[in-house]
C-alpha cells in the first residue's frame, strides 16, 4: 500500500453518535479490548467532525470532477498486466487550469500550458512501470484532459503533437491519432507520444522505453492502441458535469471526509494543490505503489471509498473486511518498518516506526487503526505525534458510530 499518501459507510446519518466520555471498541470480536475514548491523548488535533463546506472553493470542486474522470479511467495494469509498479511518492493525479500538466515530449511545462493549450477544465492521469526501477523497463502514462469545448480540445492536441520531436507513426485502429516516436538521441530516453481527441476530451499516451535494443516502435504502438481501447471503453461511464455546475459538486461522501483528520498546510503538495477528498475505489487505486496488490486487497475487503486528508480512511464491506485489509497493509509495510507498541489506551492500533537504514521522510512512523468497517492509516513526524494523531482519528471515527 502507498505509505506517504495512502492510507473507505453506510450513511453516517444512520449511525449512532457516541459520547466523548463513553466507551468504545472496534467490534472485531468478543475478545476485542474496550476503548475508553476519554483516556486517549489527542494532543491539539481535532476530535469533532469538520464542516467541509468551509473548505469549498473552485479548485476543491474541480478535484471532485477530476476524481469522477479518474474513477472511469483504466490503471495501466488494466491495459497490460505487466505494468504493476507505480513508484511515485505523491497522491495528486488531477489537473486544472491552475494546476496544469507538463509534457516534456512537447516541451510544455505547467507554467506555460494554458498559453500553449488554452481551455483546460480538468484532467487526470495514471502511470505504471514494467519494473520497479525506471531505467530497466518500459513505463506508460495515460492522460484524460477535458477542455471547455471540442474546438479547444482539437487545437490543444494538434499543438502538443506538433511540438513533439521525432518520427511519425500510425496507431492501428486510430487514424486520427497523432503519434511521434524517437529512438535514443541527445533528447533523452526513447519514447512514443500519442494524442487523440474525443469530443472535448484529449487522450494522451506516453511510453518510455529505455532499454530495448534495437528500439522498435511497433510494440509500443500496440500498447498505445490497447490503452486507447480501454480508456475509451471505460470513459463511457463518465458523464461530464456541466462546467457551470462544477463549483456546486458535493465535497463529501456520507460524512466520511468530515471525520478524517485535516491535511495540514506543511504537508500539502509543493504545488499548493490539496488532494483532500473522498475517492471511489478505482480512482483511489491510481496512486498506489503496487496497484495489483492494492486491488486484490480492496476487492477482498470490499473497499468502496478512501477518504484522503491528514489520514487515509478506508471503508470496507464490514468489520471482518477491515481486519483483512489491515493485515494486507501490514504485510506490505513489514520490510520498511519495525513494529512498536500501540498508543496509550488504544491497544487495537497497529503501529510501526521507521526501520534502521530506511529514509524516514519516505516511511514516517505509522499507525493502522481499525474501527468497525474502517481502517485508518495515520503517519506522524515522530512516534509521539503519530500516537496523538491516531488517538484523534479514532475519536473522529467513533463519533460516527
C-alpha positions in Angstrom: 0.0 0.0 0.0 1.1 3.6 -0.5 2.8 4.8 2.6 3.0 8.5 2.5 -0.2 9.4 0.8 -2.4 6.4 1.3 -3.8 5.3 3.7 -13.4 3.9 2.7 -20.0 3.7 5.5 -23.5 3.0 5.3 -24.7 6.6 5.6 -23.3 8.3 8.7 -26.7 9.7 9.3 -27.8 6.1 10.2 -25.1 5.6 12.7 -25.5 6.5 16.4 -23.2 9.2 17.7 -21.0 8.1 20.7 -20.4 10.5 23.6 -16.8 11.6 24.0 -16.8 10.3 27.6 -18.2 6.9 26.6 -16.5 3.5 25.9 -15.9 2.0 22.5 -14.4 -0.9 20.7 -13.7 -1.7 17.1 -16.1 -4.6 17.3 -13.7 -7.1 15.7 -14.8 -9.8 18.0 -15.8 -10.7 21.6 -12.1 -10.5 22.8 -11.5 -7.0 21.4 -10.5 -4.7 24.3 -12.8 -1.9 25.0 -11.5 1.6 24.3 -12.3 4.4 26.8 -12.0 7.4 24.5 -11.9 9.8 27.4 -8.4 8.5 28.2 -7.0 9.0 24.7 -4.2 11.6 24.3 -5.1 13.5 21.2 -2.8 16.5 21.7 -4.0 19.5 19.8 -5.6 17.6 17.0 -9.3 18.0 16.2 -11.7 15.3 17.6 -15.0 16.6 16.3 -16.2 16.4 12.7 -15.3 19.3 10.5 -17.6 21.4 8.4 -16.3 20.5 5.0 -18.3 23.3 3.3 -15.9 25.7 5.0 -13.2 24.4 2.6 -15.2 24.9 -0.5 -13.5 26.8 -3.3 -13.5 26.2 -7.1 -10.4 24.0 -7.1 -11.9 21.8 -4.4 -14.9 21.3 -6.6 -12.7 20.7 -9.7 -10.9 18.0 -7.8 -14.2 16.2 -7.4 -14.8 16.3 -11.1 -11.3 15.1 -11.7 -12.0 12.1 -9.4 -15.0 11.3 -11.5 -12.7 11.1 -14.5 -10.2 9.0 -12.6 -12.9 6.6 -11.5 -13.7 6.0 -15.2 -10.0 5.5 -16.3 -8.0 2.3 -16.5 -5.0 1.7 -14.5 -2.0 0.9 -16.7 -2.2 -2.7 -15.5 -5.8 -2.8 -16.8 -4.3 -2.3 -20.3 -1.3 -4.6 -19.8 -1.0 -6.7 -16.6 2.8 -6.5 -16.7 2.8 -2.8 -15.6 2.3 -3.3 -11.9 4.7 -0.8 -10.4 3.9 2.9 -9.5 6.9 4.3 -7.6 5.9 7.9 -7.2 5.6 9.3 -3.7 2.7 11.7 -4.2 -1.0 11.3 -4.4 -2.3 14.0 -6.7 -3.3 12.8 -10.2 -5.5 15.7 -11.2 -5.2 18.8 -13.3 -7.0 22.1 -13.7 -6.2 25.4 -15.3 -4.5 26.4 -12.0 -2.6 23.1 -11.6 -1.8 22.3 -15.2 0.2 19.4 -16.6 3.7 19.3 -18.1 4.6 17.3 -21.2 8.4 17.1 -21.7 8.0 15.5 -25.1 6.2 18.6 -26.3 8.5 21.0 -24.4 5.5 22.2 -22.3 5.6 22.8 -18.6 2.8 23.6 -16.2 3.6 27.3 -16.2 3.1 27.7 -20.0 0.5 25.0 -20.6 -2.5 27.4 -20.5 -1.0 29.7 -23.1 0.0 26.8 -25.4 -3.2 24.8 -24.9 -5.9 27.1 -23.5 -9.3 25.9 -22.3 -8.3 23.1 -19.9 -11.1 22.5 -17.4 -10.0 19.3 -15.6 -7.9 16.2 -16.1 -6.4 13.1 -14.6 -3.5 10.8 -15.3 -2.3 7.4 -14.4 1.1 5.8 -14.6 2.7 2.3 -14.5 6.1 0.7 -14.9 7.2 -2.7 -16.1 9.9 -2.9 -13.5 10.4 -1.3 -10.1 13.3 0.9 -11.4 12.5 3.3 -14.2 15.6 2.7 -16.3 15.3 -1.1 -16.6 11.9 -1.4 -18.2 9.1 0.4 -20.1 6.7 2.8 -18.4 3.3 4.1 -19.6 1.4 7.2 -18.7 -2.2 7.7 -19.7 -3.9 11.1 -19.6 -7.5 12.3 -20.0 -7.8 16.1 -20.3 -11.2 17.8 -20.6 -11.4 21.2 -22.3 -14.1 23.8 -22.5 -15.2 22.6 -25.9 -14.3 20.3 -28.8 -12.5 23.0 -30.8 -10.2 23.8 -27.9 -9.5 20.1 -27.4 -8.7 19.6 -31.0 -6.4 22.7 -31.0 -4.6 21.6 -27.9 -4.0 18.1 -29.2 -2.8 19.5 -32.5 -0.4 22.0 -30.9 1.0 19.5 -28.4 1.6 16.9 -31.2 3.2 19.5 -33.5 5.7 20.4 -30.7 6.8 16.8 -30.3 10.1 16.0 -31.9 10.6 12.6 -33.7 9.3 10.3 -36.4 5.6 10.0 -37.2 3.8 6.6 -36.8 0.2 5.4 -37.3 -1.6 3.7 -34.4 -3.6 0.7 -35.7 -7.4 1.5 -35.4 -6.8 5.2 -34.7 -6.1 7.0 -37.9 -7.0 10.4 -36.3 -4.3 10.0 -33.6 -1.1 11.9 -33.9 2.0 9.9 -32.9 5.6 10.8 -32.6 8.4 8.4 -31.5 12.1 8.9 -31.0 14.9 6.4 -30.6 17.7 7.1 -28.1 19.2 10.5 -29.0 20.6 13.5 -27.3 16.9 14.3 -26.5 16.8 11.6 -23.9 15.0 8.2 -23.3 13.5 6.5 -26.3 9.8 7.3 -26.2 6.5 7.4 -28.0 3.9 10.2 -27.7 0.3 9.9 -29.0 -2.5 12.4 -28.9 -6.2 11.8 -29.7 -9.3 13.9 -29.3 -12.8 12.6 -28.5 -15.2 15.5 -28.3 -14.0 17.9 -25.7 -11.5 15.3 -24.3 -7.8 15.0 -25.2 -6.5 11.5 -24.6 -2.7 11.1 -24.4 -0.5 8.1 -24.0 3.2 8.4 -23.4 5.5 5.3 -23.4 9.2 5.4 -22.3 11.4 2.5 -23.4 14.9 3.0 -22.0 16.3 -0.5 -22.7 15.0 -2.1 -26.0 17.9 -2.5 -28.4 17.3 -2.0 -31.2 14.4 0.3 -30.5 11.2 -1.0 -32.1 8.1 1.3 -32.1 5.7 -1.4 -33.2 5.1 -3.0 -29.8 4.7 0.5 -28.3 2.1 1.3 -30.9 0.2 -1.9 -29.9 0.3 -0.9 -26.2 -1.0 2.6 -27.2 -3.8 1.0 -29.2 -4.9 -1.1 -26.3 -4.6 1.9 -23.9 -7.0 3.9 -26.1 -9.3 0.9 -26.5 -9.6 0.5 -22.7 -9.6 4.3 -22.0 -12.5 4.9 -24.4 -14.4 1.9 -23.2 -14.2 3.0 -19.5 -14.8 6.7 -20.2 -18.3 5.8 -21.4 -19.1 5.7 -17.6 -18.0 9.3 -17.2 -20.9 11.8 -17.6 -19.3 15.3 -17.6 -20.7 17.7 -15.1 -21.7 20.9 -17.0 -19.0 23.5 -16.5 -21.3 25.9 -14.7 -22.3 23.2 -12.2 -18.8 22.0 -11.2 -18.5 24.6 -8.5 -21.5 23.1 -6.7 -20.4 19.5 -6.7 -20.7 17.7 -3.3 -17.4 17.8 -1.3 -18.0 14.8 0.9 -19.5 11.3 0.8 -21.6 10.0 3.7 -19.7 12.5 6.0 -16.5 10.5 5.6 -14.2 13.4 4.9 -15.6 15.4 7.8 -14.4 12.6 10.1 -10.9 12.4 8.6 -8.1 14.4 10.1 -7.5 17.5 8.0 -4.4 17.8 5.9 -2.1 20.4 7.5 -0.5 23.2 5.5 3.0 22.0 6.0 2.0 18.6 4.4 0.4 20.0 1.3 2.0 19.1 -2.1 4.7 21.6 -3.1 2.5 23.0 -5.9 -0.2 24.0 -3.3 -2.9 21.7 -4.6 -4.9 19.9 -1.9 -5.8 16.2 -2.5 -8.3 16.1 0.4 -11.4 14.3 -0.9 -13.3 11.0 -0.9 -12.1 8.7 -3.7 -14.1 5.8 -5.1 -12.1 2.5 -5.4 -10.9 2.8 -9.0 -9.8 6.4 -8.5 -8.0 5.5 -5.2 -6.0 2.8 -6.9 -4.2 5.0 -9.4 -1.6 6.4 -6.9 -0.9 3.0 -5.3 2.7 1.9 -5.5 1.7 -1.7 -6.1 -1.8 -1.4 -7.7 -2.1 -5.1 -8.3 -1.7 -5.9 -4.6 -3.9 -3.0 -3.6 -6.7 -4.0 -6.0 -6.6 -7.6 -4.6 -6.8 -6.3 -1.1 -9.5 -3.8 -1.8 -11.6 -6.4 -3.6 -11.1 -8.9 -0.8 -12.1 -6.4 1.9 -14.9 -4.8 -0.1 -13.3 -1.3 -0.1 -15.7 1.2 -1.8 -14.2 4.5 -0.7 -11.0 6.0 0.6 -11.1 9.4 2.3 -7.8 11.3 2.0 -6.8 14.1 4.3 -4.4 14.2 7.2 -5.0 10.5 7.4 -6.4 7.9 5.0 -9.6 6.2 5.9 -10.6 3.0 4.1 -14.2 2.0 4.2 -14.6 -1.8 3.8 -17.6 -4.1 3.5 -17.7 -4.9 7.2 -15.5 -5.3 10.3 -14.2 -8.6 9.0 -13.1 -6.9 5.8 -11.4 -4.2 7.8 -9.4 -6.9 9.7 -8.3 -8.4 6.4 -7.4 -5.1 4.9 -5.3 -4.1 7.9 -3.4 -7.4 7.6 -2.8 -6.8 3.9 -1.4 -3.4 4.5 0.7 -4.7 7.4 2.2 -7.3 5.2 3.2 -4.7 2.6 4.9 -2.4 5.1 6.8 -5.1 7.0 10.0 -4.7 5.0 10.3 -0.9 5.7 9.1 -0.8 9.3 9.6 -2.2 12.8 6.5 -3.0 14.9 6.2 -0.9 18.0 3.8 -0.5 20.9 0.3 0.8 20.4 -0.6 4.3 21.6 -1.5 4.5 25.3 -5.1 3.3 25.9 -5.6 2.4 22.2 -4.4 -1.3 22.1 -6.3 -2.1 18.9 -3.9 0.2 16.9 -1.0 -1.5 15.0 1.9 0.9 14.9 5.3 1.0 13.3 8.5 3.0 13.4 10.9 3.5 10.5 13.4 0.6 10.2 17.0 1.5 10.7 18.6 2.3 7.4 15.3 3.4 5.8 14.6 7.0 4.9 12.1 8.4 7.5 10.9 11.0 5.0 9.6 8.3 2.8 8.5 5.9 5.5 7.5 8.1 8.5 6.1 6.5 11.7 2.7 4.9 11.0 -0.4 3.5 12.8 -3.2 1.4 11.4 -6.3 1.7 13.4 -9.4 -0.5 12.8 -12.8 0.6 14.0 -15.9 -1.2 12.7 -15.7 -1.3 8.9 -13.0 1.3 8.7 -9.2 1.2 8.7 -7.4 4.5 9.4 -3.8 4.9 8.2 -2.0 7.7 10.1 1.5 9.0 9.8 3.4 11.4 12.2 6.6 13.4 12.3 7.7 11.2 15.2 6.2 8.4 17.3 4.6 10.7 19.9 3.0 12.8 17.2 1.7 9.7 15.4 0.2 8.4 18.7 -1.7 11.6 19.2 -2.9 11.7 15.6 -4.1 8.1 15.8 -6.0 8.8 19.0 -7.6 11.9 17.4 -8.6 9.9 14.3 -10.1 7.2 16.5 -12.2 9.7 18.2 -13.4 11.2 15.0 -14.5 7.9 13.6 -16.1 7.0 17.0 -18.3 10.0 16.6 -19.9 8.4 13.6 -21.0 5.2 15.3 
